[in-house]
Amino acid sequence: VEMPGVNKDNLNIQAKENTIRIAGQKSVDYPENVSLHRRERLSGNFDRTLVVPMQIDPDRIRAEYNDGLLALYIPRAEKDKPRTIEIR
C-alpha cells in the first residue's frame, strides 16, 4: 500500500477472518505565516477495509513500513489450505 507522508505511528492495522482494516492519519505540516495557493496532497483520516478471497491466519501476519510503502505478508490459514486425500 502506498502511503507517502504517513508516519507509521499513525497507522492501525487489524485482521479478522478474511478482512484486513488499515486506518490512520496523514498530516501535512507547513511553517507558520505560509499562505497556500494550491495543495496537491490530501491530509486527514483514512480507513480502508480489504477483503481477501481466503481465510487468513491473523496471528502470523507481518507488516513492514519503509519510505511510505506498507507491505503486508498475509499467510493463509491452515484450515483453508488444500488437503491431499489418500486413495485406498
CNS distance restraints for C-alpha pairs under 8 A (distance, minus, plus):
assign (resid   1 and name CA) (resid  69 and name CA) 5.84 0.50 0.50
assign (resid   1 and name CA) (resid  70 and name CA) 5.01 0.50 0.50
assign (resid   1 and name CA) (resid  71 and name CA) 6.50 0.50 0.50
assign (resid   2 and name CA) (resid  68 and name CA) 6.05 0.50 0.50
assign (resid   2 and name CA) (resid  69 and name CA) 4.78 0.50 0.50
assign (resid   2 and name CA) (resid  70 and name CA) 6.34 0.50 0.50
assign (resid   3 and name CA) (resid  68 and name CA) 4.78 0.50 0.50
assign (resid   3 and name CA) (resid  69 and name CA) 5.78 0.50 0.50
assign (resid   3 and name CA) (resid  70 and name CA) 7.07 0.50 0.50
assign (resid   4 and name CA) (resid  67 and name CA) 7.30 0.50 0.50
assign (resid   4 and name CA) (resid  68 and name CA) 4.27 0.50 0.50
assign (resid   4 and name CA) (resid  69 and name CA) 7.15 0.50 0.50
assign (resid   5 and name CA) (resid  26 and name CA) 6.60 0.50 0.50
assign (resid   5 and name CA) (resid  27 and name CA) 7.46 0.50 0.50
assign (resid   5 and name CA) (resid  28 and name CA) 7.57 0.50 0.50
assign (resid   5 and name CA) (resid  68 and name CA) 6.34 0.50 0.50
assign (resid   6 and name CA) (resid  10 and name CA) 7.03 0.50 0.50
assign (resid   6 and name CA) (resid  11 and name CA) 7.85 0.50 0.50
assign (resid   6 and name CA) (resid  25 and name CA) 6.95 0.50 0.50
assign (resid   6 and name CA) (resid  26 and name CA) 5.02 0.50 0.50
assign (resid   6 and name CA) (resid  27 and name CA) 7.20 0.50 0.50
assign (resid   6 and name CA) (resid  68 and name CA) 6.56 0.50 0.50
assign (resid   7 and name CA) (resid  11 and name CA) 7.18 0.50 0.50
assign (resid   7 and name CA) (resid  26 and name CA) 7.35 0.50 0.50
assign (resid   8 and name CA) (resid  65 and name CA) 6.84 0.50 0.50
assign (resid  10 and name CA) (resid  24 and name CA) 5.24 0.50 0.50
assign (resid  10 and name CA) (resid  25 and name CA) 5.63 0.50 0.50
assign (resid  10 and name CA) (resid  26 and name CA) 7.58 0.50 0.50
assign (resid  11 and name CA) (resid  22 and name CA) 7.16 0.50 0.50
assign (resid  11 and name CA) (resid  23 and name CA) 5.90 0.50 0.50
assign (resid  11 and name CA) (resid  24 and name CA) 4.42 0.50 0.50
assign (resid  11 and name CA) (resid  25 and name CA) 6.97 0.50 0.50
assign (resid  12 and name CA) (resid  21 and name CA) 7.93 0.50 0.50
assign (resid  12 and name CA) (resid  22 and name CA) 5.84 0.50 0.50
assign (resid  12 and name CA) (resid  23 and name CA) 5.15 0.50 0.50
assign (resid  12 and name CA) (resid  24 and name CA) 5.88 0.50 0.50
assign (resid  13 and name CA) (resid  20 and name CA) 7.15 0.50 0.50
assign (resid  13 and name CA) (resid  21 and name CA) 5.63 0.50 0.50
assign (resid  13 and name CA) (resid  22 and name CA) 4.69 0.50 0.50
assign (resid  13 and name CA) (resid  23 and name CA) 6.51 0.50 0.50
assign (resid  14 and name CA) (resid  20 and name CA) 5.74 0.50 0.50
assign (resid  14 and name CA) (resid  21 and name CA) 5.08 0.50 0.50
assign (resid  14 and name CA) (resid  22 and name CA) 6.69 0.50 0.50
assign (resid  15 and name CA) (resid  19 and name CA) 5.82 0.50 0.50
assign (resid  15 and name CA) (resid  20 and name CA) 4.48 0.50 0.50
assign (resid  15 and name CA) (resid  21 and name CA) 6.31 0.50 0.50
assign (resid  15 and name CA) (resid  58 and name CA) 5.60 0.50 0.50
assign (resid  16 and name CA) (resid  20 and name CA) 6.60 0.50 0.50
assign (resid  16 and name CA) (resid  56 and name CA) 7.86 0.50 0.50
assign (resid  16 and name CA) (resid  58 and name CA) 6.42 0.50 0.50
assign (resid  17 and name CA) (resid  55 and name CA) 5.80 0.50 0.50
assign (resid  17 and name CA) (resid  56 and name CA) 6.11 0.50 0.50
assign (resid  17 and name CA) (resid  57 and name CA) 7.72 0.50 0.50
assign (resid  17 and name CA) (resid  58 and name CA) 7.56 0.50 0.50
assign (resid  18 and name CA) (resid  51 and name CA) 5.87 0.50 0.50
assign (resid  18 and name CA) (resid  52 and name CA) 5.48 0.50 0.50
assign (resid  18 and name CA) (resid  53 and name CA) 6.99 0.50 0.50
assign (resid  18 and name CA) (resid  54 and name CA) 6.05 0.50 0.50
assign (resid  18 and name CA) (resid  55 and name CA) 4.96 0.50 0.50
assign (resid  18 and name CA) (resid  56 and name CA) 5.69 0.50 0.50
assign (resid  19 and name CA) (resid  49 and name CA) 6.72 0.50 0.50
assign (resid  19 and name CA) (resid  50 and name CA) 5.56 0.50 0.50
assign (resid  19 and name CA) (resid  51 and name CA) 4.49 0.50 0.50
assign (resid  19 and name CA) (resid  52 and name CA) 6.15 0.50 0.50
assign (resid  20 and name CA) (resid  49 and name CA) 5.67 0.50 0.50
assign (resid  20 and name CA) (resid  50 and name CA) 5.15 0.50 0.50
assign (resid  20 and name CA) (resid  51 and name CA) 6.50 0.50 0.50
assign (resid  20 and name CA) (resid  52 and name CA) 7.90 0.50 0.50
assign (resid  21 and name CA) (resid  47 and name CA) 7.22 0.50 0.50
assign (resid  21 and name CA) (resid  48 and name CA) 5.75 0.50 0.50
assign (resid  21 and name CA) (resid  49 and name CA) 4.32 0.50 0.50
assign (resid  21 and name CA) (resid  50 and name CA) 6.26 0.50 0.50
assign (resid  22 and name CA) (resid  47 and name CA) 5.86 0.50 0.50
assign (resid  22 and name CA) (resid  48 and name CA) 5.29 0.50 0.50
assign (resid  22 and name CA) (resid  49 and name CA) 6.33 0.50 0.50
assign (resid  23 and name CA) (resid  45 and name CA) 7.55 0.50 0.50
assign (resid  23 and name CA) (resid  46 and name CA) 5.55 0.50 0.50
assign (resid  23 and name CA) (resid  47 and name CA) 4.18 0.50 0.50
assign (resid  23 and name CA) (resid  48 and name CA) 6.21 0.50 0.50
assign (resid  24 and name CA) (resid  45 and name CA) 5.78 0.50 0.50
assign (resid  24 and name CA) (resid  46 and name CA) 5.54 0.50 0.50
assign (resid  24 and name CA) (resid  47 and name CA) 6.60 0.50 0.50
assign (resid  25 and name CA) (resid  43 and name CA) 7.49 0.50 0.50
assign (resid  25 and name CA) (resid  44 and name CA) 5.49 0.50 0.50
assign (resid  25 and name CA) (resid  45 and name CA) 4.29 0.50 0.50
assign (resid  25 and name CA) (resid  46 and name CA) 6.10 0.50 0.50
assign (resid  26 and name CA) (resid  42 and name CA) 7.87 0.50 0.50
assign (resid  26 and name CA) (resid  43 and name CA) 5.01 0.50 0.50
assign (resid  26 and name CA) (resid  44 and name CA) 5.21 0.50 0.50
assign (resid  26 and name CA) (resid  45 and name CA) 6.32 0.50 0.50
assign (resid  26 and name CA) (resid  46 and name CA) 7.87 0.50 0.50
assign (resid  27 and name CA) (resid  43 and name CA) 5.12 0.50 0.50
assign (resid  27 and name CA) (resid  44 and name CA) 6.09 0.50 0.50
assign (resid  28 and name CA) (resid  43 and name CA) 6.19 0.50 0.50
assign (resid  30 and name CA) (resid  34 and name CA) 6.98 0.50 0.50
assign (resid  54 and name CA) (resid  76 and name CA) 6.91 0.50 0.50
assign (resid  54 and name CA) (resid  80 and name CA) 6.97 0.50 0.50
assign (resid  55 and name CA) (resid  76 and name CA) 6.07 0.50 0.50
assign (resid  55 and name CA) (resid  77 and name CA) 5.55 0.50 0.50
assign (resid  55 and name CA) (resid  80 and name CA) 5.90 0.50 0.50
assign (resid  56 and name CA) (resid  74 and name CA) 6.78 0.50 0.50
assign (resid  56 and name CA) (resid  75 and name CA) 5.95 0.50 0.50
assign (resid  56 and name CA) (resid  76 and name CA) 4.49 0.50 0.50
assign (resid  56 and name CA) (resid  77 and name CA) 4.62 0.50 0.50
assign (resid  56 and name CA) (resid  80 and name CA) 7.97 0.50 0.50
assign (resid  57 and name CA) (resid  61 and name CA) 6.82 0.50 0.50
assign (resid  57 and name CA) (resid  74 and name CA) 7.38 0.50 0.50
assign (resid  57 and name CA) (resid  75 and name CA) 5.85 0.50 0.50
assign (resid  57 and name CA) (resid  76 and name CA) 5.79 0.50 0.50
assign (resid  57 and name CA) (resid  77 and name CA) 4.55 0.50 0.50
assign (resid  57 and name CA) (resid  78 and name CA) 7.69 0.50 0.50
assign (resid  58 and name CA) (resid  74 and name CA) 7.81 0.50 0.50
assign (resid  60 and name CA) (resid  74 and name CA) 7.34 0.50 0.50
assign (resid  60 and name CA) (resid  75 and name CA) 6.57 0.50 0.50
assign (resid  61 and name CA) (resid  72 and name CA) 7.03 0.50 0.50
assign (resid  61 and name CA) (resid  73 and name CA) 5.67 0.50 0.50
assign (resid  61 and name CA) (resid  74 and name CA) 4.97 0.50 0.50
assign (resid  61 and name CA) (resid  75 and name CA) 6.36 0.50 0.50
assign (resid  62 and name CA) (resid  72 and name CA) 5.83 0.50 0.50
assign (resid  62 and name CA) (resid  73 and name CA) 5.09 0.50 0.50
assign (resid  62 and name CA) (resid  74 and name CA) 6.86 0.50 0.50
assign (resid  63 and name CA) (resid  70 and name CA) 7.04 0.50 0.50
assign (resid  63 and name CA) (resid  71 and name CA) 5.70 0.50 0.50
assign (resid  63 and name CA) (resid  72 and name CA) 4.58 0.50 0.50
assign (resid  63 and name CA) (resid  73 and name CA) 6.31 0.50 0.50
assign (resid  64 and name CA) (resid  70 and name CA) 5.81 0.50 0.50
assign (resid  64 and name CA) (resid  71 and name CA) 5.18 0.50 0.50
assign (resid  64 and name CA) (resid  72 and name CA) 6.58 0.50 0.50
assign (resid  65 and name CA) (resid  69 and name CA) 5.63 0.50 0.50
assign (resid  65 and name CA) (resid  70 and name CA) 4.47 0.50 0.50
assign (resid  65 and name CA) (resid  71 and name CA) 6.31 0.50 0.50
assign (resid  66 and name CA) (resid  70 and name CA) 6.70 0.50 0.50
assign (resid  76 and name CA) (resid  80 and name CA) 6.73 0.50 0.50
assign (resid  76 and name CA) (resid  81 and name CA) 6.90 0.50 0.50
assign (resid  77 and name CA) (resid  81 and name CA) 6.67 0.50 0.50
